[in-house]
Amino acid sequence: MVFSTSICFSETGKKESNPFIFHSAGFGAVTCYEFLHPGQMDFIGRDFTVFAWVQGYMTAKNYYSDYDVALLTLNVDEQIVIIKIYCEEHKRDKVRNAAEYLYGELYKKGKQEK
């Protein structure tokens, strides 16, 4: 009975060097359109909830990659603006793509400050 009530995850059969990229879920699987339009995801704290997912995603990316991007190079509000601007320009993309874009922006900014 214990095994029948457990949460199980399946593998895609395709092994990659960075597994979090291919196994992201949660808010990363939401389209930018759904994130930007309150009728799709209407709840208090939506921006910060999505931002928390993005921070977790980027933390995992730091862990699995050779980079060590300072995730707080920009403050929270600035990062949320970057996510929203990306999503406005790429409404069909997933929030995961916005996280990748933000990660790249933080990487570039960190390199400029060194």
Secondary structure, DSSP 8 states (H G I E B T S, - for coil): -TGGGS------S---S-HHHHS--GGGGSBHHHHH-TTTS--TTHHHHHHHHHHHHHHHHHHHSS----TTSS-HHHHHHHHHHHHHH-TTSBHHHHHHHHHHHHHHHHHHH-
